[in-house]
Amino acid sequence: MAEFVLERKARAAICRIMRELKEAGLNHGAEGNVSVRFGEGFLISPTGVVPEDMSPEQVVFMDMQGNVRGAWKPSSEWRMHQAIYREREEAQAVVHTHSDHVTALASLREPMPPFHYMVAIAGGSIIDCAAYATFGSEELVQNMLKGLGPRRATMLANHGLICFHDTLEKAAQMAQQIEALARQYLLARAVGEPKRLSDAEMAEVLQKFEGYGQQQPDA
């Protein structure tokens, strides 16, 4: 009974986050997908369903072998989610978006450099851009993993962004923050070449980020 309640909440959260991402302009139409690790597999948004019409019953459970439970088909990008859960034990939720500024930057096939210290939110001094491959393909999965490296986010060439975190809410927030960074970077590029923070400066930021945003309980 307890697992049923947890699954129901997770399914509802996926629907809610999909709607929030679209309302924030990070996805359009039925674009994008999100998932959460659950049991021996993960729950993922269905393919071809616009967020405003998505219901918890349409969310798809998949095991780590790619087997589906239920009648609905998972997002065509389920292989990227599966690979992240397999390769990164700390990943509890994955968000994939086609947000405007990230996609524009990804179409240049360039990493996001350390023009701003908040680039470190992804866990490194850059946010890389994975090489292009057809959506839903195994080649894209391998390119994505290379683009992630030790970090929690990567752009996907001519495609968008994928990121993960320890909660669905944090993963969605990261996607929104990276979209804002991409917008700021492209604005700066429009008038000149942004000055970059040094390796030492970014290393200091990364160290500070280890406890960033954590509230201490009252004594």
FENWOPE-V956193 format. One record per helix or strand of 3 or more residues. SS is the DSSP state (hx for helix, st for strand). FROM is the first residue (numbers start at 0). LEN is the number of residues. If there is no record, write none. Layout:
[[SS:FROM:LEN] [SS:FROM:LEN]]
This chain:
[[hx:1:22] [st:32:6] [st:40:4] [hx:50:3] [hx:55:3] [st:59:4] [hx:77:10] [st:92:5] [hx:99:7] [hx:116:6] [hx:137:11] [st:152:4] [st:159:6] [hx:167:24] [hx:198:11]]
